[in-house]
Amino acid sequence: QVQFVESGGGLVQPGGSLRLSCTSSGRTFSRNMMGWFRQAPGKEREFVAAISWSGGNTYYGGSVKGRFTISRDDAKNAVYLQMNSLRPEDTAVYYCAARSTSSTTTYAAPNVYTYWGQGTQVTVSS
C-alpha cells in the first residue's frame, strides 16, 4: 500500500519561510511526475507546483511563481516544497501527489494524480 507523509507545515508570519517535505512508502516514484496542491476552506483544490520524473522540468502556479521551489530526492523517495515570502493568502492545507506515469501533460489538473498524501496545514498570520 502506497502512503505519503507530509511534514513541515505550521504557523509562520507573513514574509517568512517554510519547507514542506513529502516521503513515500510502499513504492518508489522515481519515474513519476510529482506535485503539490493546496486547498483553503471553501475553495477548490489549487495547483501549486509540479516536477518531472527527472527533476529537469518544474512547473508553478501563477500565485507562487518566484516564491516557491519544488525539488525531489529520489534516493529518499521524497519531494520538497520550499516556500519563501509567504503571504496570508498562502494559508491552506498542502497536499503532495504523484502520477502513476511519467507523463507531464495537464500537470495542473488534480484528477491526473493517482496518489495523495493526507495534507499538512500551513497558516500565514501575524
C-alpha positions in Angstrom: 0.0 0.0 0.0 1.3 3.4 -1.0 1.5 6.1 1.7 2.7 9.6 1.6 3.6 11.5 4.8 3.8 15.3 4.6 5.6 17.4 7.2 6.9 20.9 7.7 3.7 22.8 8.0 2.9 25.2 10.8 2.3 28.8 11.7 4.5 31.5 10.2 4.4 35.2 10.0 3.9 37.0 6.6 7.3 37.2 4.8 8.5 34.1 6.5 9.6 30.7 5.0 8.7 27.1 5.4 9.9 23.9 3.8 7.4 21.1 3.3 8.6 17.5 2.9 6.7 14.5 1.5 8.1 11.0 1.7 6.5 7.9 0.2 6.5 4.3 1.3 5.2 1.2 -0.4 6.7 2.0 -3.8 9.1 4.4 -5.4 8.2 7.3 -7.7 11.5 7.9 -9.4 9.8 7.6 -12.8 6.7 9.6 -11.9 5.7 13.2 -12.0 5.2 14.6 -8.5 3.2 17.7 -7.5 2.0 19.9 -4.7 -1.6 21.2 -4.4 -3.3 23.3 -1.7 -6.9 23.8 -0.5 -8.2 26.6 1.6 -11.5 26.4 3.4 -14.4 26.8 1.0 -12.2 26.8 -2.1 -11.3 24.4 -4.8 -8.0 22.4 -4.7 -5.4 24.6 -6.3 -2.3 23.6 -8.2 0.9 24.8 -6.6 3.9 23.1 -8.3 5.0 20.0 -10.1 8.3 18.4 -11.0 9.0 15.9 -13.8 10.4 12.4 -13.1 13.9 13.6 -14.0 13.7 16.8 -12.0 14.7 18.6 -15.2 11.3 20.4 -15.5 9.4 22.3 -12.9 6.0 24.0 -13.1 4.4 26.5 -10.9 1.0 28.1 -10.3 0.9 31.8 -11.1 0.4 32.9 -7.5 3.5 31.2 -6.2 5.9 31.5 -9.1 9.1 33.2 -8.0 8.4 32.5 -4.3 8.1 28.6 -4.1 10.6 26.0 -5.3 9.8 22.3 -5.8 12.6 19.7 -5.7 12.9 15.9 -5.3 15.4 13.4 -3.9 14.6 10.0 -5.4 17.2 8.3 -3.2 15.0 9.3 -0.2 11.6 8.9 -2.1 11.0 12.5 -1.2 9.7 15.7 -2.7 10.1 19.1 -1.2 8.4 22.5 -1.4 10.5 25.5 -0.3 8.1 28.4 0.4 9.5 31.9 0.8 7.9 35.3 1.1 4.8 33.7 2.5 1.5 35.7 2.4 -1.7 35.3 4.4 -3.4 34.0 1.1 -1.0 31.1 1.1 -2.8 29.7 4.1 -4.2 26.3 3.2 -3.8 22.5 3.7 -0.9 21.4 1.4 -1.0 18.0 -0.3 1.7 16.1 -2.2 0.6 13.9 -5.0 2.1 11.5 -7.6 1.0 10.5 -11.0 1.0 6.8 -12.0 3.1 7.6 -15.1 6.0 9.8 -16.2 3.6 12.0 -18.3 3.9 15.7 -17.8 0.8 16.8 -19.7 -2.0 18.6 -17.9 0.2 18.7 -14.8 -2.0 21.3 -13.1 -5.2 19.1 -13.0 -5.7 17.3 -9.7 -7.5 14.4 -11.4 -4.4 13.2 -13.3 -2.7 12.4 -10.0 -3.3 9.0 -8.6 -1.6 9.0 -5.2 -2.2 11.7 -2.5 -1.0 12.5 1.0 -3.2 13.4 3.9 -2.0 17.1 3.9 -0.2 19.4 6.2 -1.6 22.7 7.4 0.2 26.0 6.6 -1.0 29.1 8.3 0.4 32.5 7.5 -0.6 35.1 10.0 0.8 37.8 12.3 
